[in-house]
Amino acid sequence: MSRSGYLLWQHLSPVLWFGVISCTVFWRVVLLGEVLYYGDIMLYFHPALAFEHHWLKQGVLPLWNPHILFGQPFVGNPQEWLLYPSTLLVAWLGAERGISWGAVIHLWQAGVGVWLFALRLGYTRRQAVAAGTLWMLCGAVVLRSQHVGILQTLAWYGWSFWAVEGLLQRADVRRAIWLTIVLALVSLAGSPQMFHTLILVLLGWLLYRWRNVSDKKGALCWGVTAAGIALLIGCAHWLPLAELLRHTDRVRLLLRDSAGYTFHLDHLLLFLTPNLFGFPWHGNYAITLFYWEVAFFAGTIPAIVLLHRWRHTTESTERFWKRTLLLSIWMAAGPYAGLYTLAYYIVPGIPSFRTPLRWMTIADFALCLWAAAAFERVRMGKRWWWLPVGMAIIAGIWQIASKGVAMQLAPSPEDTAKALALATTVQVALWRAAAMCAVAMAILSLQNRWRWWLGAGVTLAELLWIAIPANPTCSPGVFSPPSVATILQQNGQRLLVPNTAPIWLRYVDAHDYGPNDLHTLRTFRASMCSNIGMAHGVGEASGYEPAPLRESWRVFTELQARWRDDAAALQRIGVAAVAFGSSADDWRITPASKPGSRAWMLESAEPAHLQMPTPQYVALSPPHGGRLVLTDSAYPGWRVFVDERPAKWHVHERAFRAVDVPGGARRVEWRYLPDTFRVGLFLTCIGFALLAGQLSYALCKGTVNKL
């Protein structure tokens, strides 16, 4: 092999390796054609992306979502990524396959990004591959396939550090271009919280590295330029999002709202015992937080390596990762630990998020990079055998005492069986941890070349043991339209789902993934619980949105309280059916006693004929003159035309839209033309033009240098 071929293989082989790992995790997607479905995929992301796919294949960019909570903005939605490249994947493959193959691609991308960053820091090739593999398979990343936007954002973490570090090492236009592209993409990937967290950590890295930057002026100028152009490119998303936040309650959440999603001291054990509380795919998961929120296991050997290096961090980069790990855990501990409370009041953006526990993602990022670099420097003495021995002693004591403890802690005789099952789960987890600590110590005690290969193999097997079953799949046939959805979609009226909890408790149970057979999942979708109808064009007077319009949510909560006793209220908002039940077993969809219309004359209550050929266009035929009410959400950007002439519209009952129609008017048209999107799109075009200018400058400069 020639030298150039050898160098090419050295760079290509890690990229292929990360592809093999990603395909192994999602092997049922790659080889069997199955699709991801569990959790928020079925409840939120698939319906939204199916709606998006439906209109994209017709050549329409959906800016408004008319199907939930009387209509909500779609462009600028904080958990959508209409302007991110994976939208093309959804348009091509459809929602379910786009989500699944997007997970394969982004998991691979996550590994490649950290590998590149590690190489740029001076890691050996082996250390860099280890860092990328650990990041791909740690719990903070690989379990996020069910939160599509979070996985897409995490995939850019390594790339972001790589681009920033590159500019700090050599400030020039080429590296500024890479930073522009990476920042623009990560900002559009669909998770504002994880993007906000990334920006804070990047600022920390910048402060840490700034003292050693040789060209501070160049790095600052090119960095500000890159960030500014990236911001311009994202304006078509961020300006509509800023407008949306003005009409929601998510701008400043109460500090106490974040207290339920925090890191606890007992969670430290999860670094060594990932199955301490059981696994939901085994059906024995015991705590109320979903497993992916507390999944930050990155392997027994990496955890022991960090324990060993804790007091021996000689290199400055190691000290940075150590401090980052500590501060991230402190932030994840939430308001009662103090640091998060301080950040809540002084760091812009923190009050908009309610899950401090997601700071453990940064802890995992630091752990993976630190452990990969430190592994080959660790020399374990015999005294470290106390760790597996201590774990075995704890496991033995628990095995003896667990039954009695469980019997005492059970609040009632009915809960005794659950307490005993949890005690058994903890017992198995402790014995497993003791065994794995012994294996890890045996490997770390070796002083030959087999040490690295054995350590890598054991860690890989340990992480895949979790990663593969943690991402369940099903047949694509599950997502075929339920017959009830077809019926509801044809009449153009709304469905009301006053309470989705019975269905969620049955089919999206935090403790048990449950069966994934075709019949069970089709039964789940046929329930038409909140948001599922969106995938099939069914409108709802209910639904789930992370940042719903304030007044739309108010109307929905009022309906929840009185829908049984006030048929007229349902009639006024065009509800044709109600899906409800005290449990999943008696769940049913019942036609409304008096099906209404979404549009009607205020004085006579006479309905108006309605057509909606696109999500952002509504055409009405008023039966006579007067005030015409459309029970769709009132929101800036909607414009009304009466017989093709612009008219002024009014807000009806603080939530809906209305317009005064003169006698003899034949057609009323509502068009969604948000100024924030139009201005944002203009600024985005300017951003792309500036990026093109950067590229042209770089090409011309390269040509001149060659001459």
N, C-alpha and C positions, 0 to 999 in steps of 0.2 A: 504494500500500500504506500502510495506517495505521501509526502509530508502534508500536503494540502488535504488529501483524502483522510489522513489520520486526524488532522485538526477538525475537519468537518464531522467525522464520526464522534470525536470527543464532545462536540457541542450537540450533535443530533441525538446521541444515545440517551442522555438524560431526558430530553423532550419526549422521546418514544417511551421511556420508562414511566414518566408521569401519565402518559396516555394509557399504558397498560394498567397502571394502578386505578385510574378512573374507570376504565372499562371493566375491571374486576369488581369494583364496588357496585357498579350498575350493570352487571353482566346480564341480568334478565331484560333490561332495556335494550342492550346492544345485540344480544344473541337471540332472544325470544320475541322481541318486538312488543314487550309489555310496557306499561307506563306507570309513573309515580302517581299516587292518588291520596295518600293519607293526610289527615289534619287540615291545615289551611289551604292545601292544594284543592281539595274537594269543596271546602266551604267558601273559599274566597278567590283564590288565584285562577282556578280553572274557569269558573263562571265569567270573571272579568276578561280573561284572555280569549275565551270563546266568543264573547260579545265583540271584542276587538277584531278577532279573526274574521267574523262574519262580515264586518264592514270593510275591512282592509281588502278582502278578496273582491269586493265590489268597487274598489277604488275610492273609498270614503275614509278619511282620517277622522275617527270619532272623537270629538271634543267634549261631548256631553253624554252622560249615561242616564237614560230615561227610566231605567228598570228598577232602581231601588230608592226607597225613601223619597218618593215623588220626583226623583231626578237629582243627580249630583254631578258636579264637574268631573270629567274624566281626564282631560289634560290638566296637569298640575296636581292630580291626586298623589299624595305622598307615598302610596304603596303601588303606584303604577309607573311604568317606564316607557311611555308611548314613543319617546324620541331616542331610546337606547337601541343599539343594533340587534338585540335578541328579538325585537318586534318583527324583524324580517324573518326570523326563524319561525315565529308564531304564524305569520302570514303564509309561509310556505308549507309548514307541516301541520298546522292546526294547533289548538291549545294544549291538548294532553301530550302529544308528541313533542311539541315545542318546549314545554316545561321539562320533559324528561331528557331530551337531548341537550337542552340548555344546561341541565345539571351536570351531564357528562363533560361538556365543554368547559364549564366554569370551574369544576373541580380540577381538571387538568390545568387550566389557566392559573389557578391558585398555586399549584406546585411549581410551575414554570417561573412565576413572578418571584417567589421567595428564593428559588435557586439562583436566579439572576442577581437578586439583591445580595445574597450571601457571597457569590463570586466577586461582586463589586467591593464587598467589605474585606476581601482577601482570604476568605475561606478556601480550603482545598476543594478540589472537585468532589471528593467523597463527602466532605462535610456539607457542601452546598446541596448535594442530592439528598442527604439525610434531612437537612432542614426543610427542603421542599416537600419531602414525603411526610414528615411529621406534621407539617401544617395542613396538608391535604387531608390527613386521616385523624387529626385530633378532633375531639368531640365538638369543639366550637365551630368547626367548618363542615365536616362531612354530614352531620345531622341536620344542617340547615337547608337541605334540599326541599324541605316542606315550607320554608320561608324563602320563596324564590328571590325576592329583592335582596334579602340579606346575603344569600349565597353569592349572588352576582356582585354585590359590593365587596364582600370578603375576598373574592377572587382577584380584586385589584389592589389589595393591601401590599403584597410584596412588590408589585409593579410601581406603586406610589413611592415606596421607600427607595426602590432602585432608581427611579427618575430623579428624586430629590437628591439622593447621594451622588448621582452622576453629575448633577449641576454643581454641587459643592466641590467635587473633585476637579472639575474643569468647566468653567463657565463659558459656554459658546452657544451659538444659535442651534446647532443640531440637538444638543441635550435640552435646550429650552423647548424645542418642538416636541420632543418625547414627553416632557413634563406637561405641556399643554394638552396633548392628546390624552394622557393618562388621567389627569385631573378632570377633564371634561367628561370622560367616560365614567369614572367612578361617581361623579356627581349626579349622573343620570341613571344609575344602575338600579334604583328603586328602594333604597333604605336610607332615609335622611338621618336616622339615629346613628347607624354604623358609619356613614360618611362624616358626620359631625365628630364622632369619636376619633376617626382616622385623622382628621384635620388637627385635633388637639394633640395627638401623639406625634404627628409629623412636626408640629411646632416644637414639641419637646426635643425631638431628634435634631432639629435645626439649632436650637439653643445649645445642645450638647456638643454638636460638631463645629459650631461657629468659630470657636477659638482657634481651631486648626485649619480653617479655610484660608488658602493663600490669596485668592482673588475675591475679597469680600465685596468690593464694589461691583464687579462683573456678576457675581452670584446673585447679589441683591437686585440688580437691574434686570437680568434675564429672568430671575424668579418671579418678580412682580409682573413682568410682561407676560410670562407664561400663565400665571394665575389670573391675570386680567382677561386674557383672551379666552381661557377656559371658562371663566364666568360669563363672558359674552356668549359663547357657544351654548351654554346651558340656560340662557335667559328665556327661551321659549317654554321651558319647564318651570323655572324658578319664579318668574313673574306671575303666572297663573297660580302657582302654589302660594305665593305671598298673599294674593287676593283671596284665595280660599281660606287661609288661616284667619283672616279678618272676620270671617263669618262662622267660625267654629270656636269651641272652648279649649283648643289645644295649644294656644299661644303660651299660656302660663298655667300649668296644672298645679294643684295643691301639693305641697311637699309630702303630706301624709299619703297621697295616692301612690307613691313609689315604695312605700314600706313593705308591701307584700311580695315584691320581686327582688329579693336581696340575698346576698351571700351570708351563710351562717357558719359558725365554727365547725359544726359537724360536716360541712361540705368539704373541708380540708381532706377528710378521709377518702373522698372520691378521686383524688389524684393517684391513690394506690388501689382503691377498691371501687371500680366503676359500677359494679353490680351490688353495692351496699344496700340500696333500697329496691333492688330487683330491676328487671328490664320489662318495658311494656310489650315487647314482642314475645316474651315468655308468659305474659299475663299476670305477673306478680309484682309489678311496680307499686310502691306503697305510698308515696307522697303526692301532694296535690299539684305541685309544679310539674309541667310537662317535662319529660326526660331531657329534651334538647336544651332546656334552659339551664340544667345543672350538669350537662355533659361537657366537661373540660379535661377528660382523661387523655393523656398523650403517650401513654406507655409507662410500664413500671421502671424500666431501665433509665429513661430520661428523668423520671422523678427522683430516682436514687442518685443519679449523677448530679442533679442540682442540690440535693441535700449535702452531698460530699463537698461541692464547690461553694457552698453558702458562705463559709468563712475564709475561703481561699480565692476570692475573685481578684486576681492580679492585674488583668487587662482592663482598660477603661471601658471597652465595649461590653465586657461581661458585667461591669458595675452598672452600666446603663440598663441592660436587660434585667438585672436584679432589682434595681429601683423601679423600673417600669412594672415588673411583676408585683412588687409590694404595693405600689400606688394603685394599680388596677384592682387588686383584691380589696384594698381599702375603699376605693370608690364603689366597688360592687357590693360592699357591706351596707350601702344605703344611708339614709338620713341619720340613723341612730349611731353610726360610727364617726360622724363629724365631718369628714372630708367631703362627702357628697353634699351635705348641707351647706358647707362653705361654697362649693362650686355652684350650687343652686342659685345663690345670691350674687355671685360675681362673674360667672362664666355665661356669656350669651348663648342661648339655645338649650341649656340643660333643663330649664323648667318645662320644655315642650315634650319631654320623654318621661316615661314612668317605669322603666325597667333598668335599674342600676346593675342588676345581675349580668347584663350583657357586656359590662366592662371586663368580664372574665374572658371575653374574646381576645382582648389585648394581653391579658395574662398568658393565654395560650400562645399567642404570637411570640411574646418574649421568651416563654419556656422553650418553644421549638428551636428558635435561633440560638439561645444560650446553650441548650443541651447538645445540639449538633456540634457546636464549636468546642465544648468542654469534654466531650466523651473520650477523646483520645488522650487528654491530659490527666484523666482520673487514674489514680493508683490506689486501689482499695486495700487497706490493711485488714488484718484478721479481726480487729476490734469492731469492724463494721458488720460482722456476722450477728451482732446483737439485734440488728433490724429484723431478719427473718425469724430469729429465735423469739424476739419479743412479740412479733405478730403471731407466731404459733402459740405462745403462752396466752395471749389475749383470746385467740380463737378457742383454745382449750377451756379457758375459764368461761367464755360465753356458752360453749356447748354444755357445760355442766349447769350453768345458772340460767340459761335462756328460758327454759320452760317456766320456772318460777317467776322470773321477771315479767314474762308475757302475761301470766295469769294475774299478777298484781296490777299491771298497767291497763288491762282490758277494762274499759269503762262499764261494760255490761256483759252478761253471759253470752249475748248474741255476738259480741265482738271478740270473744275468746278465740274462735277459729282464725280470724284475721290476724290477731296478735301472735298466735302460734306460727302461722304461715310466715309472718314478717320475721319472727325470731329465727326460723329455719333459713330464710333468705339471707339474713345477716350472717348466720353461721357459715353458710356456703361461701359467701363473699370473703369472710375473714380467712378461712382455710385456703381459698384460692390465692388471696393476697400473700399469705405466708409462703405458699409454694412458689409463687412468681418472684417474691423477694429472694428466696433461696437460689432460684435459677439465675436471677440477675446478679447476685453476688458471685456465683460460680463463674459466670461469664466475665464480670468486671475484674475478677482476680487473675484472669489469664494475662500473659505478657507476650503473646505471639500474634501472628496475623489472623488466627481464627477468631480472636476476640471480637473484632469489628464485624465480621461476617455473621457470627453467631448472634451478636447483639442486634444487628440489623434484622436478621431473620426472625428472631423471637419477637421483637417489637412490631414488625410488620404483621406477623400472624396474630398477635394480641390485638392490634388495632383493627384488622380486617374482621376479626371475630365479632366486633361491635358494628363496624361500618356497614357490612353487607345486610344483616337482618334489620338494621335501624332504618333502612330505606325500602319499605315494602312496595311491591308493584302489583298490578292487576291487569286484566285483559282490557284493551281499548274499547271493547264492546260495552263496558260499564257505562260509558259516556254517551251512548245513544239516547235520543230524546225520549223521556217517559211519555206515555200516551196522554196523561193528564196535562202535561206541559203543552202539547199540541192543541188541546181543546181550549186551554186558557189563553194561548197566544192568538188564536183565531178571533176571539171576541174583542180583543183590544182593551179589555178592562183589567183591573188590578186584582192581585192576590194579597191578602193580609195574613201574616204569620205573627201572631201576638207574642208567642213564646217558643223559642227554638230549643230550650234546655232539654226537654225530653228526648229529642232526636240526637242532640249532641252527646248526652250522657250514654246513649246506646251505641252510637257509631263512631264517636270521636272521644272515647274514654281515655283519660290520661293514664289510667292504670293498665290498659290492655288494648293493643292494636286490634284485636278481634279478627274474625275471618275475613278473607279477601276474595271469596268466591263471587261469581257473577251474580247469583241470586241475591245475596246479602247486600252487595253494593248497589245493585239496581233498586232494591227495596228502599235503601237509604235515599237515593236520588229521587225516587218516586214520591217521597214524603214532601218534596218541594219546600223544604225548610229554607230559611232565609238565604238569599243570593243564588240558589241553584237555578231558579227560573231565569236569571239573567242570561245563562248560557243558551236559552232557547227562545229569547224574545218575550218573556213574560214580565210584565211590570209588577212592581210591588209597592204597597203602602208601608212596607217594613223593610228590613235588611240590616246588614252589618257594614259599617264603614269605620275605619280608624279615626277619621276626622270628619264626621258628618256635619252638614249645615245645621246651625244651631236651631233655627225655627222648624226645619223639617223634623229634626229629632224630637222637638217639643210636641209637635202634632202626633208623632208616632207614640210617644209615651202616654199622651192623653188617650189615644185610641186603645192602648193596652189595658187601660183601667176601665173603659166603658163600652167596649165593642159588643159585649153580650146584650147590653140593655139599650143600646142606641143604634137601631138599624138605620135611622136617618143619617147619622154621622158617616156610616159606611157608604150609604148611597151618594152622599155629596162628594165623595172623593173617588167614586167610580170603582168601588170594590165589588167584584163579582163572586168571590169565593174566599173562604177562610180556612186555613190549615191549622189544626190545633189538636190537642190531646193531653191528658194528664200524664201519659207515658207513651213510649214508642209503640206499645202493643195496641193501644186504642186510638192511635193517631189517624185522623181522617181529614179529608178536604170536603167541606160542605158549601154548597152554593148559598150566596147571600139571599135573605128573604126578599129584599127589594134591590136587585142589581141597579146600580146607578151609572152615571156617566162622568168622565173626567172633565168635561166642559159643559157649562149650562148657563142660562140667563139668570141673573141674580133676582130679578123681580118675579118671573114666572116659574123658575126652576125647570124650564123646558130645555132638554138636552140639545147640544150642537153636535153635528156630525164632525168627526175628527179623523184626520189622516196624518201619518208620520212616516214619510218616505225615507228620511234619514234621521239619525239621532238628534241633530241640531236644527231640525225643521219640522214645524207643526202647522198644518193647515186646518182651519175651522170654517164651517158654514153656519153662520148664526141664523136662527129661525126668524128673528125680528130684531129691531133696534133695542138698545139698552146696554147695561153693563154685562159683558161676557166674561165669566170666570173660568179660568183654566187651572185645575188643581194640580199644577206642576210647581216645583220649587221656584220661588222668586229669587233671582240671582243676577248680579250685574253682568252685562254682556248680551242679555236677551233684548231683542228689538222686535217691535210689532208693526205690521203694515196692514192697513184696512183698504181693501181694493187697490193694493200696490202703492198706497200713500203712507208715509211714516206717521205713526201716531204715538201719543204718550200713554204709557201703561202705569197701572197702579198696583200696589201690594194689597192683597185681600187677606184679612185676618192674620196679618204679619208673616204669612208663609207662602201664599199663592199669588198667581199673576192674574190681572184683570185689565180689561180695556173697554172704554165706552165706544159702542158701535152705533153709528147713525142709522136711522130707518132706511131700508132699501139696500144696505151693504150686503154684498154677496159672499165675500171671502175675507177671512182674517188669517194672516200668516205670521208665525213667530219664527224668528231666525236667531240662532246663537252665534254672535259675532263678537267675542270678547276682545276688548282693546288690549288687555294684558297679553293675550296670545299674539295678537298682530304686532304689537310693539316688540314683544319678546322675540318673535320670528325675525323681525327686521334686525334686531341686535344680534341674533344668532347668525344671520347672513353676514353681518359685519365681522363677527368673530371668525367665521370660516374664511372670509376674504383676508383677514389679517394672518390667519394660519397659512393660507396659500402664499401670502407675501413672505412669511418666514421661510417656507419651503423654497420659494424662488431665490431668496437671498442666499440660503444655504447652498443651493445648487450652483448659483453663479459664483459664489465664493470658492467652492470646491473646484470649479472649472478654472478660475483665475489662478488658484494656487498650483494646479497641475501645469498650466502654461508657464 
